[in-house]
Each structure stands twice: as C-alpha cells, then as structure tokens.
C-alpha cells in the first residue's frame, strides 16, 4: 500500500524562499509575492513557486490556492529588467525557461488557483495571473504586457493565455499596442472575473476558495482537466474523455460520500481520495 506523504507546513513552504510567504487557511494555501518594492520575479522566486505548487499538489488537505502581492501598489511588476541588460542570450534563455516552468506548473495545479490582483500586474506579473483559473482585480489595479516597448515579448504564456481569455483583438491591443487595461475594462473583456474595492481582492479570493472547499476535490480536479482540454481539443474528442472521467470518479471515496451526504441531507466530509 502506497504511504501518503505528510502535508508540508506553511512554515516549511515559506522557508523555500522568503520571497514567497505561504499561509494555510482552512483548505486554502495563500501565497504572497514578497519581493519589494515591486514584487518582481527572479530565479529564486520562480524556482520557489514551482516547488511550492508541486508540494501543494501532494497535500490532500489543500484544495485551492490564492496568490497575491505584498503591499497595496503591486501584485507583481514582472521580471526585473536588470537581468536582461547585458544582452546575454544564454542567461535570457535560462530565465525564460524558469518563467515557463513556474507558470506552467501553476497553470497545471490540480486544485483551483485564484489571483488576487491587488495592484499593478505588469509583464510576468500579469502572466502569473493568467496562469491562474480565476482573477479578482482591485479597483485601482492596472494590467499590461509591455514587453514589446523594451524590445522583448511575453515569454511565460502571455501570447497564448491572453487571446484565449479576451480574444485576438484585445490581445493585440494589449501586446502589440501596449495598451494598459483598467480593472473595469479587465472585467468587461474577460481578463478578470470580478472587480472589488481596493484592499478587498484577497478577501474575495479567499471567499471563492471557501466555495471550492464545499465541492468534491476529486470532482474539481477532473472538471478542471476537462475545461482546460477545451482550449486544445475539438469537443468531439473531449466528450468521450468526459464520460470516462465521470466513471473514474466511482473509484473515489468522495463520490460515495457526496451522494450519500446528499441523500442523508448532511454536509459532505471530503477525503480528497
């Protein structure tokens, strides 16, 4: 019988890098980007994010994660451009790979990921939010992918994730024309799901995460796989997979618990197994 891994504590997760502070709140992991003054990403924090998400995937007590920025001004300003100032292609390739690995790992997180955008989300900061399942944006926030204005391009999923959410036209306005998007416009075009007052994004994101905790973690995991397949597969290819994943849920404790809890008119107690 396979031995289950012991959950990693919030302190152990934070110890991976002090540039990412991790708290556990119920069934939610709250990750705070903590790299003043603009919460930029670097090799240490990118590697740390990848490791933290991988460990959270193994923690059966955690069903969702919320990521936000320290302070009131920045969610994240993206990459520190000083890393690219010398024009070293080998270094640039390595940094681009680190961004890709971190944010692709975040995108593939098996639970629900929510970005609480509490300020500027620029470049790699916005790409981090794009890698999440949901985005809550505060009223004063601004979102942009300004890489072309400094002779670069979004290399951590921005050119692919953004068109899927907002359509080709708005993706071109944001990336090719350098348009900065307000919180109100972000919701209007589908870049964010909800706008809240300044200082309230984390609170709303944690409330959404509480809603996730009322759902079967096994079901959420399967549903997320299917929703994301819609990006890459014709519907007729995904429909048989949908049926098979439905049947697979009958191998889980959560399926039996969920149905019986409903019939017995009581709250379900999920096992995430």
N, C-alpha and C positions, 0 to 999 in steps of 0.2 A: 504494500500500500504506500502511495506517494505521501511523504511527510509534507504538511503545509508549512510554509515559511512564516515566521513570526513577523507581525507588522512592524515596520520601521517607525520609530517615534518621530515626532515633529522636530525634536532637538537633533536627532541623527540626520534628518533630511536637511535641516538648516546648516549643519556642520559641513555638508558637501561643499558649499560656498557661501560666504557671508553676503554675497551679492543677491542672494535669493533667500528670503525669510519664509519659512513654511510653518503654518499652524494647522492643526486638525480641529475642525468644528463639527461635531456630530459625524456624519458620514461624508463630510466635505474636506478637501485639502485646500487651504488658502495659501497661494504663492504670491509674495510681494516682491517685485523687482526693486532692489535696494542698491542702486549704484549712482549716488548723487554726482552732479546735480541734475542730470537729465535722464537718469536710468538707462544709460546706453548699454548695449550688449557687447561683450568681448569674449575671448576664448574661454575664460574661466566660467562665466555665467552661462554661455551656450552649452558647454560640456555639462555643467551642473544641472541645467534644465533637462537635458536628455536623460541623465542618470535619475533625477527625481521622478520624472514621469514613468520611467521603466520600473522603478521601485513601487510607485503607486499602482501600477498595473498588477502587481503581485499582492497588493494589500486588499483582502476581501472586505475589510471594514470601510473602505473608501469607495464611494460610488460616483463622485464628481470632483472636479477641481475648478477653482476660481483663480484667475491671475489678474493682478492689478499692479499699479505703480506706487512707490513710496512718495508721499507728499501730495500737494494739491495741483501742481502745474503740469507734470509729465506722467503719462502712462509709460511711454518709452520713446526716446528720440532716435532709436535705431542703433546703427553701428557708429562707433567713434571713428570719424574720418581720418584721424591721425594714423590709423592702421594702414591706410592706403596712400599716404602722402609720398612715399618713396617710389611708388610705381612698380614695386616688386611683384611680378606675376605669380611666382611660386607662393609667396605669402598670401596674395589675394585668392588664389585657388584654394588654399587651406582654410582660409576664413570663410569663403563661400561654402565650402563643404561642411564646416561646423554649423553655419546658419541652417543649411539644408537638413542636416541630421537632427538638430534640435527641434526645428519647427515641424518636420515631417513626423518625428516621434510624438510631438504634441498633437498633431492632426490625427494620428492613429491611436491616441489614448482611448482605451476601451470603454471608459465611462463618458460622462458629459463634461465638456470643458466650456467655461464661460469667461470671456474677457470683460472685466470691469474697467472701462476706459475712462480714467479719472483726469485726463488732461491731454496734452499733445501726444498723438500716436503717429510718428513720422517714420518713413522708410521701414527698416527692420522692426520698428515698434508696431507699425500697422500690420506687417506681415505676421508677427506673433499673434495679433488679434484675429487675423484672417485664418490662422491655423486652428482657431477655437470653433466650437459648434455654434455658440451664441455670443453676441456682443451687446453690452449695455453701455451707453455713452452719456457722459455728463454734459450739461447744457453748454459749458464753456470750452469743451474739447474741440480740437481741430485734427483732422485726419488727412494724411497726404503720403504719396510715394514720390518724393522729389529727386530721386537718384539721377535722372537724366539731366538735371540742372547742374550737376557736378561731374558730368561725363561718365556716369555709371548707369546701371539698371537694377531693378529689383531682382535679386538672385535667390531669395528664400521663399519662393512660391507666389510672389505678388502678381506676376504677369499671368499666372494660371488661376489662382484663387479669386482674384478680384473680378474678372469677367464672368465667372460662374455666378457670383453674387449679384452684380449690378448690371450685367450686360456689356456688350462690346463697346457701345458708345460712351458710357460713363467711364469704363475702364480706360479708354483712350483719352478722355478729358483729364482724368486724374494722372495717368502715367505720361502721356505724350505732351499734354498741355501744361502739366504741373499744377493743376487746379487743386486748391486746398478746400476740403469739404467741412462744413459746419456740422454740429451734432444734429440739427434739424434736417439738413439735407441728407446726412448719412442714413437716417431712418426712412426718409422719403424714397431714396433709391435702393434700399435694401441692404446697405452696408452694415447697418446696425438694426437690432430688433426693437430697441426701446431707448428713448431719451429720458433722463431723470435730472433732477436738480443737482447742482454742484454739491459734491460731497456724499451723494447717495448711491453711486454706482455699485460700490462693494455691498452695501446693504441689500440692494435689489438682486444682485447676482447671487448672494448667499440665500435669499428667499427662493429664487428659482432652483438653486441646488437642493433646498429642502423639499421642493416638489419632486425632484428626481428621486429623493430617498423614499418616497411613497410608492415608487414603481419597482417592479422586479428588476434587480440589476442584470440578471441573465437575459431578460427580455429586452432591456435597454441596449445591452451590448449587441444583441442580434439585430435589433432595429437600426442601430447606428450603422452597422455594416451595410445593411440593405439601402439605406438612404444615401450613403456615400457611393454605392455602386451606380446610382442613377447618374452620376457625373460621367461615368466612363463606359457604361454598357447600355445597349438598347434594352428597352423594357422587356421585350420578349425573351431576352437572355436571362434577365434577373428574376423573372416570375417563378421559374422552377426552383431557383435557389431560395426564394422567399418561402415556398411551400416546404422545402427540406429543413430550413432553419426552424420553421414552425413545429415540425415533427421532432426535431432535435431537442426542443425545449421540454419534451416529455421525459427526457433523461435527467432533468434537473429537479432538485428539491423545491426550488422556487415555484415551479409550475404547480406542483401538488399543493404547496402552501397557499398560493394565490387563489386557486379555485376553491379550496376548502374554506379559506378565510372568508371569501365572498358568500359562500353558501351558509356559513355559520354566523354571518353578519358581525364579523370582528375584524380589526386591523390585521393585515398580514405581517408576519415577522420573517423578514427575508434572510436567507443564509448566503446569498451570492454564490450558490453552487447548484 
